[in-house]
Each structure stands twice: as C-alpha cells, then as structure tokens.
Amino acid sequence: MTDPRYIALTTYRADGSAVATAVWIAPLGERFVIITQSESHKARRLRSDPRVVVQTSDWRGRVAADAPAWHGTARFLGGEEARAGLQAVRKKYGIAARAWPLLGRITNVIRRRPQRPGAVIELTPS
C-alpha cells in the first residue's frame, strides 16, 4: 500500500457484519497507525475482534472499484509506542492532527459527555 491520505477501515460487529469507516492512516516502520477516540464504535469493535480490511478511500470512505484491499489485525498501543504512533500521525497530517483532540473536547462539552482519552491503534497486514 502506498501512503494514502484516507483509508476505509473495515471492522466487524459481534454478529459478524462488516462496518467500513474512513480514517487517517500514517506509516510507522513496517506497520501503520490510526487514531480514534477510545470509546468510539470502531474501537469497541476492534477490542472484541481485531480483524481489519484496509482499502484506500476518499475522506467519506468511498472506495474506488479497483482499490486493492489488504487484511490484517489491529492492536491498541500504549506508552512509548502510542507516543510514537501519535507523532507519526501528527507529522503526516500537521495542524489538523493537532486540532483533532481539541475538537473532540469541544464536542464533548457541547454534548455534555465526559472527556475520554484517544486511542492509537496499530494495523499490521497479515
């Protein structure tokens, strides 16, 4: 896979049905990382089933008919690995990646939801 701006990340519900979501992706050595809120639906699905399918997409998650797919697994990172993953995302996406947590905090205040930490997730091709 090249270094796309967005990917369609397919995760699996408990009933086995697939759900594709557009996310940012950044290379980290031989692996890739994504960021999300720790309690997002995709994070919850990945905790119960780490299988993923990745395809290049546009910002809305629309995949071209000829876009190749790769299968892999997801793993939540912590500590120094998470910091390195977040740094890779910030390096690739610049100011947008720095604004992402602030926008999440503002949204949570407006919706009167508790603040939750972000998650850095490693994607490894099978």
N, C-alpha and C positions, 0 to 999 in steps of 0.2 A: 504494500500500500504506500502510496506517496504520502505527502503531508497535507491532507485536505483541511480546509477551514472548519467544516462541519461534517459530522457523520450521523447516520441513522443507527442508533444503538438499539438492537432488539434484545429485550429481556423477556422472561417468562413468568406468567402468573402461576398461582398454586394449581389451577386447573389445567395448566399446560399451554394455554393460549399465549400467543406472541404479542408483544407490545413494542412498537418502534417509537423512539424519541430522538429528536435532533439534539446533539450535544457538541460542545467543543472537545477537541482532542489534541494532545500535544505529545510528541515523541519524548521518551526518557530512556535512552540507550536502545536496547532491543525491544523494549516494551512501549506501551502507550498509557497515558493517564487522562482521566476526565475528572471534573469536579462537579459536585451537586450538593444540595442540602442533605444532611444526614438522615432526615426523616422523609425525604421525597419518595414518591411511589416507586421510582426506578431503584432507589437504594434499598427499599424494603424488599422488592422482588429479588434483587441481587443477593441479599442476605439469605434468602431461602433457596435460591437456585442461581449459582454463579455462571451458568452458561450464557454466552452472548453471541450475537451475529452482528458484524460491523460492515456497513456499506457507506461509501461516500454519498453525501446528500447536499441539498441546499439548506438554508437556515430554517426552513419549515419542515425539514425531514423528508422532502420528496427525493426519491432515489431514481436516477436515470435507469432506463430499461437495460442498458448494457453495463451497469456498475457491478464490478465483481464483489463478492462477499467473502469474508473470512469468519470462521468460527473460532471461538476462544473461550477463555474463562476470566472472571473478574475477581479481584481481591482488594479488600479495603486496606489502605496503608495507614500507618501511624508513625509517630515520632519523626525521626530524621528522613525516612522515606517519604512521608507525607509532605514535609517541608520541601524536599527536592522536587516532588511532583507538582506542588503548587507553584514553585519557582519556574518550572518548565512551562506551565500554563501562562503565568504572568509574562514570561519572556516572549511567548508566541503572540499573545493577544493584547499585550500592553495595557493601556489605560482602561480598556473595557474589563479586563480581568481584575483590575484593582477596584473598579466601581461595583462589580458584581456583589460582593458581601454587603456593601453599603445599601444597595437597592433592596437586597433581601431583608435587611434590618428595617428599612423604611416600610416595606410591605408588611412586615410582621407587626409593626406599631399600628399601622392603619387598620389591619385586620384584627388587632388585639390578640395576637398569638404570641406565645413565649419565643424568645430568641433561641435558636438551635444552631449548633456548630455545623460547619461544612464538612464534606467528606471528600477525600481524594481516593480515587479508585484506579487500580492498575488493570489494564486489559492486556492479556497475553494470548497471542494466536496459538491454536492447538497444533 
